[in-house]
Amino acid sequence: MSTQAAAAGFSLSVSVANTGSTASDCVVLAFGSLTGAECPLRTLIGFERLSLVRPGATATATLAVDPRTLGCVDNVGVRTLPAGTLSLEAGDIVAPAKHSVTLTGPDLVMPV
């Protein structure tokens, strides 16, 4: 994916299964991290509550990722979206689904 495409925003879909015997809510958390000296180690990029997932059922959360949550801010306050590896984790805190995407193209300066 290009940095230009990532800067336009994207969505992330995560399916979760209730393997227990009781209907339950599930909060799906999505974290992102970018390579780069100015980038945080891990950033919360989205979340969604799935209500009353029945036992044995699967539910899907679709999270709209705001590209500003991915940006890295330098010591003078300039936010950039750098080319490099974007690592994503989503789902259960104990065993999240993981995926990596390579961002190509020039580093982009993003609005504050």
DSSP file (Angstrom, degrees, kcal/mol; ACC not computed):
  #  RESIDUE AA STRUCTURE BP1 BP2  ACC     N-H-->O    O-->H-N    N-H-->O    O-->H-N    TCO  KAPPA ALPHA  PHI   PSI    X-CA   Y-CA   Z-CA
    1    1 A M              0   0    0      0, 0.0   103,-2.0     0, 0.0     2,-0.1   0.000 360.0 360.0 360.0 141.8    0.0    0.0    0.0
    2    2 A S  B  >  -a  104   0A   0    101,-0.3     4,-2.4     1,-0.1   103,-0.2  -0.478 360.0-119.8 -82.9 157.7    1.3    3.5   -0.7
    3    3 A T  H  > S+     0   0    0    101,-2.8     4,-2.2     1,-0.2     5,-0.1   0.864 117.0  57.3 -62.2 -33.5    1.7    6.1    1.9
    4    4 A Q  H  > S+     0   0    0    100,-0.3     4,-0.7     2,-0.2    -1,-0.2   0.921 107.7  45.6 -62.4 -44.9   -0.8    8.2   -0.2
    5    5 A A  H >4 S+     0   0    0      1,-0.2     3,-0.8     2,-0.2     4,-0.3   0.908 113.1  49.7 -65.8 -42.2   -3.4    5.4    0.0
    6    6 A A  H >< S+     0   0    0     -4,-2.4     3,-1.5     1,-0.2    -1,-0.2   0.863 104.9  58.8 -64.5 -34.9   -2.9    5.0    3.7
    7    7 A A  H 3< S+     0   0    0     -4,-2.2    -1,-0.2     1,-0.3    -2,-0.2   0.692  97.8  60.5 -68.6 -18.1   -3.2    8.7    4.2
    8    8 A A  T << S-     0   0    0     -3,-0.8    -1,-0.3    -4,-0.7    -2,-0.2   0.589 116.1-115.7 -81.4 -10.5   -6.7    8.5    2.6
    9    9 A G    <   -     0   0    0     -3,-1.5     2,-0.3    -4,-0.3    -1,-0.2  -0.023  31.9-152.3  92.9 159.5   -7.8    6.2    5.5
   10   10 A F  E     -B   65   0B   0     55,-1.2    55,-3.3    -3,-0.1     2,-0.3  -0.954  12.6-113.8-157.3 170.6   -8.8    2.6    5.3
   11   11 A S  E     -B   64   0B   0     -2,-0.3     2,-0.4    53,-0.2    53,-0.2  -0.840  15.3-154.6-116.5 156.8  -11.0    0.1    7.2
   12   12 A L  E     -B   63   0B   0     51,-2.5    51,-3.2    -2,-0.3     2,-0.4  -0.996   7.5-157.8-131.0 123.1  -10.0   -3.0    9.1
   13   13 A S  E     -B   62   0B   0     -2,-0.4     2,-0.4    49,-0.2    49,-0.2  -0.888  10.3-176.6-107.4 134.4  -12.4   -5.9    9.6
   14   14 A V  E     -B   61   0B   0     47,-2.8    47,-3.0    -2,-0.4     2,-0.4  -0.994  11.6-153.4-132.5 127.2  -11.9   -8.4   12.5
   15   15 A S  E     -B   60   0B   0     -2,-0.4     2,-0.4    45,-0.2    45,-0.2  -0.836  12.8-171.2 -99.7 137.5  -14.0  -11.5   13.2
   16   16 A V  E     -B   59   0B   0     43,-3.0    43,-2.7    -2,-0.4     2,-0.4  -0.964   8.7-150.6-126.9 146.2  -14.3  -12.8   16.7
   17   17 A A  E     -B   58   0B   0     -2,-0.4     2,-0.9    41,-0.2    41,-0.2  -0.940  13.1-136.6-117.4 137.1  -15.9  -16.1   17.9
   18   18 A N        +     0   0    0     39,-2.7    38,-2.7    -2,-0.4    39,-0.1  -0.821  26.4 172.7 -90.1 105.5  -17.6  -16.7   21.2
   19   19 A T        +     0   0    0     -2,-0.9    -1,-0.1    36,-0.2     2,-0.0   0.398  51.5  89.5 -93.6   2.1  -16.2  -20.1   22.2
   20   20 A G  S    S-     0   0    0      2,-0.2    36,-0.3    34,-0.1    -2,-0.1  -0.084  85.1-114.1 -87.1-169.6  -17.8  -19.9   25.7
   21   21 A S  S    S+     0   0    0     34,-0.1     2,-0.4     2,-0.1    -1,-0.1   0.294  90.2  69.3-110.3   7.3  -21.2  -21.0   26.9
   22   22 A T  S    S-     0   0    0     32,-0.1    -2,-0.2    31,-0.1     2,-0.1  -0.981  85.0-111.6-130.1 138.1  -22.6  -17.5   27.7
   23   23 A A        +     0   0    0     -2,-0.4     2,-0.3    32,-0.1    31,-0.2  -0.434  50.7 172.7 -62.8 140.0  -23.6  -14.6   25.5
   24   24 A S  E     -C   53   0C   0     29,-1.7    29,-3.1    -2,-0.1     2,-0.2  -0.995  35.7-112.7-152.6 152.1  -21.2  -11.8   26.0
   25   25 A D  E     -     0   0C   0     -2,-0.3     2,-0.4    27,-0.2    26,-0.2  -0.522  30.4-161.1 -76.9 155.6  -20.0   -8.4   24.8
   26   26 A C  E     -C   50   0C   0     24,-2.4    24,-3.4    -2,-0.2     2,-0.7  -0.981   9.5-151.3-141.1 128.6  -16.6   -8.2   23.2
   27   27 A V  E     -C   49   0C   0     -2,-0.4     2,-0.6    22,-0.2    22,-0.2  -0.898  14.2-153.0-101.4 116.2  -14.6   -5.0   22.8
   28   28 A V  E     -C   48   0C   0     20,-3.0    20,-1.8    -2,-0.7     2,-0.4  -0.791  12.0-166.3 -90.5 122.3  -12.3   -5.3   19.7
   29   29 A L  E     -CD  47  91C   0     62,-1.2    62,-1.6    -2,-0.6     2,-0.4  -0.886   4.2-160.8-109.2 140.1   -9.2   -3.2   20.0
   30   30 A A  E     -CD  46  90C   0     16,-2.7    15,-2.8    -2,-0.4    16,-1.2  -0.986   8.2-173.8-122.9 130.8   -6.9   -2.4   17.1
   31   31 A F  E     -CD  44  89C   0     58,-3.1    58,-2.4    -2,-0.4     2,-0.3  -0.909   1.9-167.1-120.9 148.1   -3.3   -1.2   17.5
   32   32 A G  E     -CD  43  88C   0     11,-2.5    11,-2.2    -2,-0.3     2,-0.3  -0.963   4.9-174.4-132.3 152.0   -0.8    0.0   14.9
   33   33 A S  E     - D   0  87C   0     54,-1.9    54,-3.0    -2,-0.3     2,-0.3  -0.989   7.2-158.8-145.8 140.4    2.9    0.7   14.9
   34   34 A L  E     - D   0  86C   0      6,-0.5     2,-0.2    -2,-0.3    52,-0.2  -0.856  25.6-111.7-115.1 150.1    5.1    2.1   12.3
   35   35 A T        +     0   0    0     50,-1.2     2,-0.2    -2,-0.3     3,-0.1  -0.583  67.9  97.8 -75.4 143.5    8.9    1.8   11.9
   36   36 A G  S >  S-     0   0    0     -2,-0.2     3,-1.0     3,-0.1    -2,-0.1  -0.503  76.1-106.4 145.7 147.0   10.7    5.1   12.5
   37   37 A A  T 3  S+     0   0    0      1,-0.2    -1,-0.1    -2,-0.2    -2,-0.0   0.814 118.1  46.2 -65.5 -31.5   12.6    6.9   15.1
   38   38 A E  T 3  S+     0   0    0     -3,-0.1    35,-0.6    34,-0.1    -1,-0.2   0.453  93.2 103.4 -91.0  -1.3    9.8    9.4   15.8
   39   39 A C  S <  S-     0   0    0     -3,-1.0    -3,-0.1    33,-0.2    33,-0.1  -0.585  73.7-115.7 -90.7 142.6    7.0    6.8   16.0
   40   40 A P        -     0   0    0      0, 0.0    -6,-0.5     0, 0.0     3,-0.2  -0.346  25.4-119.6 -67.0 155.7    5.4    5.5   19.1
   41   41 A L  S    S-     0   0    0      1,-0.3     2,-0.3    -8,-0.1    -2,-0.0   0.865  92.7  -2.5 -64.0 -35.9    5.9    1.8   19.9
   42   42 A R        -     0   0    0     -9,-0.1     2,-0.4     2,-0.0    -1,-0.3  -0.959  65.4-167.8-160.0 136.1    2.1    1.1   19.7
   43   43 A T  E     -C   32   0C   0    -11,-2.2   -11,-2.5    -2,-0.3     2,-0.5  -0.993  27.8-121.0-132.3 135.3   -1.0    3.3   19.2
   44   44 A L  E     +C   31   0C   0     -2,-0.4   -13,-0.3   -13,-0.2     3,-0.1  -0.644  34.3 173.8 -70.0 119.9   -4.7    2.5   19.6
   45   45 A I  E     -     0   0C   0    -15,-2.8    21,-0.5    -2,-0.5     2,-0.3   0.493  56.8 -17.7-110.5  -6.4   -6.1    3.1   16.2
   46   46 A G  E     -C   30   0C   0    -16,-1.2   -16,-2.7    19,-0.1    -1,-0.3  -0.913  50.3-167.1 175.2 160.8   -9.7    2.0   16.7
   47   47 A F  E     -C   29   0C   0     -2,-0.3     2,-0.3   -18,-0.2   -18,-0.2  -0.983   2.0-173.9-157.5 155.9  -12.1    0.0   18.8
   48   48 A E  E     -C   28   0C   0    -20,-1.8   -20,-3.0    -2,-0.3     2,-0.5  -0.966  20.3-134.3-153.4 138.1  -15.7   -1.3   18.6
   49   49 A R  E     -C   27   0C   0     -2,-0.3     2,-0.6   -22,-0.2   -22,-0.2  -0.828  13.5-156.9 -93.7 126.5  -18.0   -3.0   21.0
   50   50 A L  E     -C   26   0C   0    -24,-3.4   -24,-2.4    -2,-0.5     2,-0.4  -0.922  20.6-138.6 -99.7 122.1  -19.8   -6.1   19.8
   51   51 A S  E     -     0   0C   0     -2,-0.6   -26,-0.2     1,-0.2   -27,-0.1  -0.673  62.7 -16.7 -92.9 134.4  -22.9   -6.6   21.9
   52   52 A L  E     -     0   0C   0     -2,-0.4     2,-0.6     1,-0.2   -27,-0.2   0.881  66.9-165.0  44.8  63.4  -24.2  -10.0   23.1
   53   53 A V  E     -C   24   0C   0    -29,-3.1   -29,-1.7    -3,-0.4    -1,-0.2  -0.680  23.6-125.5 -74.7 120.2  -22.3  -12.3   20.9
   54   54 A R    >   -     0   0    0     -2,-0.6     3,-2.3   -31,-0.2   -36,-0.4  -0.254  33.0 -83.6 -68.7 153.7  -24.2  -15.7   21.3
   55   55 A P  T 3  S+     0   0    0      0, 0.0   -36,-0.2     0, 0.0    -1,-0.1  -0.341 117.9  11.7 -56.5 132.4  -22.3  -18.8   22.3
   56   56 A G  T 3  S+     0   0    0    -38,-2.7     2,-0.2   -36,-0.3   -37,-0.1   0.371 104.7 121.7  80.8  -5.4  -20.8  -20.5   19.2
   57   57 A A    <   -     0   0    0     -3,-2.3   -39,-2.7   -39,-0.1     2,-0.4  -0.508  53.1-142.2 -91.4 159.2  -21.5  -17.4   17.1
   58   58 A T  E     -B   17   0B   0    -41,-0.2     2,-0.3    -2,-0.2   -41,-0.2  -0.956  16.6-172.8-117.7 139.1  -19.0  -15.2   15.2
   59   59 A A  E     -B   16   0B   0    -43,-2.7   -43,-3.0    -2,-0.4     2,-0.5  -0.940  12.9-140.6-129.7 153.3  -19.3  -11.5   14.9
   60   60 A T  E     -B   15   0B   0     -2,-0.3     2,-0.5   -45,-0.2   -45,-0.2  -0.954   6.2-160.2-120.4 131.9  -17.4   -9.0   12.8
   61   61 A A  E     -B   14   0B   0    -47,-3.0   -47,-2.8    -2,-0.5     2,-0.6  -0.920   6.0-160.1-104.7 132.6  -16.2   -5.5   13.8
   62   62 A T  E     -B   13   0B   0     -2,-0.5     2,-0.5   -49,-0.2   -49,-0.2  -0.960  10.2-165.2-115.9 116.4  -15.3   -3.1   11.0
   63   63 A L  E     -B   12   0B   0    -51,-3.2   -51,-2.5    -2,-0.6     2,-0.6  -0.866  15.1-141.9-106.6 127.9  -13.1   -0.3   12.2
   64   64 A A  E     -B   11   0B   0     -2,-0.5     2,-0.7   -53,-0.2   -53,-0.2  -0.797  21.7-145.2 -84.8 119.7  -12.5    2.9   10.2
   65   65 A V  E     -B   10   0B   0    -55,-3.3   -55,-1.2    -2,-0.6   -19,-0.1  -0.786   2.1-147.3 -93.4 116.3   -8.8    3.8   10.6
   66   66 A D    >   -     0   0    0     -2,-0.7     3,-2.2   -21,-0.5     4,-0.4  -0.717  11.9-140.4 -78.7 122.0   -8.2    7.5   10.7
   67   67 A P  G >> S+     0   0    0      0, 0.0     3,-1.4     0, 0.0     4,-0.9   0.745  97.2  70.3 -60.5 -22.3   -4.7    8.0    9.2
   68   68 A R  G 34 S+     0   0    0      1,-0.3     3,-0.2     2,-0.2    12,-0.1   0.774  90.6  61.1 -65.5 -23.1   -3.9   10.7   11.8
   69   69 A T  G <4 S+     0   0    0     -3,-2.2    -1,-0.3     1,-0.2   -37,-0.1   0.678 104.5  49.8 -74.4 -15.6   -3.7    7.9   14.4
   70   70 A L  T <4 S+     0   0    0     -3,-1.4    -1,-0.2    -4,-0.4    -2,-0.2   0.664  88.0 108.9 -93.2 -18.9   -0.9    6.4   12.4
   71   71 A G     <  -     0   0    0     -4,-0.9     2,-0.4    -3,-0.2    10,-0.2  -0.115  61.9-135.2 -64.0 156.3    1.2    9.5   12.0
   72   72 A C  E     -F   80   0D   0      8,-3.1     8,-2.8   -33,-0.1     2,-0.5  -0.938  15.0-147.4-111.5 133.1    4.5   10.0   13.8
   73   73 A V  E     -F   79   0D   0    -35,-0.6     6,-0.2    -2,-0.4     2,-0.0  -0.883  10.1-148.0-107.3 126.6    5.1   13.4   15.4
   74   74 A D    >   -     0   0    0      4,-2.2     3,-1.8    -2,-0.5    -1,-0.0  -0.180  38.7 -86.0 -83.8-177.7    8.7   14.8   15.6
   75   75 A N  T 3  S+     0   0    0      1,-0.3    -1,-0.1     2,-0.1    -2,-0.0   0.567 127.9  49.9 -71.0  -7.8   10.1   17.1   18.3
   76   76 A V  T 3  S-     0   0    0      2,-0.1    -1,-0.3     0, 0.0    -3,-0.0   0.291 122.3-101.1-109.8   8.7    8.8   20.3   16.6
   77   77 A G  S <  S+     0   0    0     -3,-1.8     2,-0.5     1,-0.3    -2,-0.1   0.588  70.9 145.1  90.5  11.9    5.3   18.9   16.2
   78   78 A V        -     0   0    0     31,-0.0    -4,-2.2    34,-0.0     2,-0.5  -0.741  38.2-147.9 -86.3 124.3    5.3   17.9   12.5
   79   79 A R  E     +FG  73 110D   0     -2,-0.5    31,-3.2    31,-0.5     2,-0.3  -0.798  22.0 176.9 -94.0 127.7    3.2   14.8   11.9
   80   80 A T  E     -FG  72 109D   0     -8,-2.8    -8,-3.1    -2,-0.5    29,-0.2  -0.917  31.2-142.6-127.3 155.9    4.3   12.5    9.1
   81   81 A L  E     - G   0 108D   0     27,-2.7    27,-2.2    -2,-0.3     2,-0.1  -0.926  34.9-155.9-112.9 100.7    3.2    9.2    7.7
   82   82 A P        -     0   0    0      0, 0.0     2,-0.1     0, 0.0   -47,-0.1  -0.424  17.1-111.5 -83.9 152.2    6.5    7.5    6.9
   83   83 A A  S    S+     0   0    0     22,-0.2     2,-0.3    -2,-0.1    21,-0.2  -0.480  75.5  77.8 -68.3 150.4    7.2    4.7    4.3
   84   84 A G  E    S- E   0 103C   0     19,-1.9    19,-3.8    -2,-0.1     2,-0.5  -0.978  85.7 -22.1 144.8-156.4    8.1    1.5    6.0
   85   85 A T  E     - E   0 102C   0     -2,-0.3   -50,-1.2    17,-0.2     2,-0.6  -0.789  44.9-161.4 -96.3 127.1    6.3   -1.4    7.8
   86   86 A L  E     -DE  34 101C   0     15,-3.5    15,-2.6    -2,-0.5     2,-0.5  -0.938  11.0-161.1-104.0 115.2    2.9   -0.8    9.4
   87   87 A S  E     -DE  33 100C   0    -54,-3.0   -54,-1.9    -2,-0.6     2,-0.4  -0.853   6.9-166.3 -99.5 130.7    2.2   -3.6   12.0
   88   88 A L  E     -DE  32  99C   0     11,-3.4    11,-2.3    -2,-0.5     2,-0.4  -0.931  10.3-178.0-118.5 139.9   -1.4   -4.1   12.9
   89   89 A E  E     +DE  31  98C   0    -58,-2.4   -58,-3.1    -2,-0.4     2,-0.3  -0.999  14.5 163.6-132.3 135.4   -2.9   -6.1   15.9
   90   90 A A  E     +DE  30  97C   0      7,-2.1     7,-2.9    -2,-0.4     2,-0.5  -0.996  34.3  28.8-151.7 154.1   -6.6   -6.5   16.4
   91   91 A G  E    S+D   29   0C   0    -62,-1.6   -62,-1.2    -2,-0.3     2,-0.2  -0.862  96.6  25.6 109.1-133.4   -9.0   -8.5   18.4
   92   92 A D        -     0   0    0     -2,-0.5    -2,-0.1     3,-0.4   -64,-0.1  -0.455  62.4-138.2 -73.9 138.3   -8.5  -10.3   21.7
   93   93 A I  S    S+     0   0    0      1,-0.2    -1,-0.1    -2,-0.2   -65,-0.0   0.870 103.3  50.4 -63.6 -37.5   -5.8   -8.8   24.0
   94   94 A V  S    S+     0   0    0      1,-0.2    -1,-0.2    -3,-0.0    -3,-0.0   0.918 131.9   9.9 -70.4 -44.3   -4.5  -12.3   24.9
   95   95 A A  S    S-     0   0    0      2,-0.0    -3,-0.4    -5,-0.0    -1,-0.2  -0.598  82.3-175.5-137.8  74.0   -4.2  -13.6   21.3
   96   96 A P        -     0   0    0      0, 0.0     2,-0.3     0, 0.0    -5,-0.2  -0.327  31.2-111.1 -72.1 152.9   -4.6  -10.7   18.8
   97   97 A A  E     -E   90   0C   0     -7,-2.9    -7,-2.1    -2,-0.0     2,-0.4  -0.658  38.7-153.9 -75.9 138.8   -4.6  -11.3   15.0
   98   98 A K  E     +E   89   0C   0     -2,-0.3     2,-0.3    -9,-0.2    -9,-0.2  -0.926  20.6 166.3-122.8 143.5   -1.5   -9.7   13.5
   99   99 A H  E     -E   88   0C   0    -11,-2.3   -11,-3.4    -2,-0.4     2,-0.4  -0.987  17.7-152.1-152.0 143.8   -0.8   -8.4   10.1
  100  100 A S  E     -E   87   0C   0     -2,-0.3     2,-0.4   -13,-0.2   -13,-0.2  -0.947   8.1-170.1-121.0 143.2    2.0   -6.3    8.5
  101  101 A V  E     -E   86   0C   0    -15,-2.6   -15,-3.5    -2,-0.4     2,-0.6  -0.990  19.5-133.6-129.4 137.3    1.7   -3.9    5.5
  102  102 A T  E     -E   85   0C   0     -2,-0.4     2,-0.6   -17,-0.2   -17,-0.2  -0.831  16.6-151.1 -92.4 122.0    4.6   -2.3    3.7
  103  103 A L  E     -E   84   0C   0    -19,-3.8   -19,-1.9    -2,-0.6     2,-0.3  -0.824  19.4-169.9 -91.7 125.2    3.9    1.4    3.0
  104  104 A T  B     +a    2   0A   0   -103,-2.0  -101,-2.8    -2,-0.6  -100,-0.3  -0.722  37.3  44.9-114.0 163.1    5.8    2.6   -0.1
  105  105 A G  S    S-     0   0    0     -2,-0.3   -22,-0.2  -103,-0.2     2,-0.1  -0.498  94.4 -25.0 101.5-171.6    6.4    6.0   -1.6
  106  106 A P        -     0   0    0      0, 0.0     2,-0.2     0, 0.0  -103,-0.1  -0.361  69.7 -98.3 -75.0 153.8    7.5    9.2    0.0
  107  107 A D        -     0   0    0    -25,-0.1     2,-0.4   -24,-0.1    -2,-0.0  -0.522  44.6-139.6 -63.8 137.0    7.0   10.1    3.6
  108  108 A L  E     -G   81   0D   0    -27,-2.2   -27,-2.7    -2,-0.2     2,-0.5  -0.876   4.1-137.1-107.8 133.8    3.9   12.4    3.8
  109  109 A V  E     -G   80   0D   0     -2,-0.4   -29,-0.3   -29,-0.2   -31,-0.0  -0.762  30.8-156.1 -82.2 130.4    3.5   15.4    6.0
  110  110 A M  E     -G   79   0D   0    -31,-3.2   -31,-0.5    -2,-0.5  -103,-0.0  -0.773  18.7-100.4-112.1 152.9    0.0   15.3    7.5
  111  111 A P              0   0    0      0, 0.0    -1,-0.1     0, 0.0   -33,-0.0  -0.317 360.0 360.0 -65.5 154.3   -2.3   18.0    8.8
  112  112 A V              0   0    0     -2,-0.0    -2,-0.0   -34,-0.0   -34,-0.0   0.479 360.0 360.0 -74.1 360.0   -2.4   18.4   12.5
